[in-house]
């Protein structure tokens, strides 16, 4: 007997019994994105590696440790499975001329890949919902994006279980001054820094602020704060965003330790977090990246966006006992004998023609009355259509109520669709 093939470590199967959560949340997201004027954009899973090293920053965990990278078979190219979506969306926008003198609001939902230690809510193949706005530099775009997310949490019924944390990353000139202040500060504690932090000290000291090592918490807590080094425009942008959030009644926390995992962020950064998922507390995160389009070869274009982990959002909804919307069948069938199955299939297709969008469960594979009725009861359908020899001869079908009183009624086959429409 050959060895059973199983899923690769960190790659997760979502089974049919779990799919209704995906469908519920994806439907809410797509409806909300449409209401706010976003259009769908789909980009490839594979991109040139240099797209991510240039956009994310070479001194980031994603680029240094987590990317699935390999050489192309026929060309002298290094390819990478996308570890996030923003860079690919920016590449597509530049390539197809979507940004020049235009405002674009786009969304994408799909898989991404990172070589991380697998744990609940964090997989090596995961799914992201991604939103981007291009061409707007004012903080009203930031505020509307956060208002949309706030609306999503309310629609899902989890708004009391998430909190908004915001900060400003400023601009490159003020971060340069801040970088020198951080280096000077952390040099005082160099012997206490762990290996990762020592490696980052002179290459990218802001990454130390994002350390998950609890032994460094006290040192990081007293480090200089970027908000004290912001230029006047960045300060005004952040103050205006806070004013918008106050006017919307959206509560927020100003968190100086928000660094995000990518180097492309400018000014606004944010995370929506929860304490319902243990260490995997970030449900959604994003911010501004006003320089990325230009750095990747396009014209200067301000932009803001976010990425949301679908698996983590599903876990949060389950932890909060949010009920997923599962469409129950309108009708299931109990057809006895070959001729009843043939006529019944034609009858079921006529119902599907007349009532598109309704879920009709045709019993396949035959079986006894008892086994078919057992399946019918388990199906969750409202009615069972029963047909045997007598019904075939009479051109009728028995309709049995499976959900209320169990009553049944004999209906002419020619009148069945009208009866179902009226009863529904």
Beta strands, then each sheet from edge to edge (+ up, - down):
strand 1: 39-40
strand 2: 46-48
strand 3: 68-71
strand 4: 78-81
strand 5: 104-113
strand 6: 125-134
strand 7: 163-168
strand 8: 253-254
strand 9: 266-273
strand 10: 282-288
strand 11: 303-309
strand 12: 331-335
strand 13: 360-361
strand 14: 383-387
strand 15: 396-401
strand 16: 408-412
sheet 1: 1+ 5+ 6- 11+ 10- 9+ 7- 8-
sheet 2: 2+ 4- 3+
sheet 3: 13+ 12+ 14+ 15- 16+
end
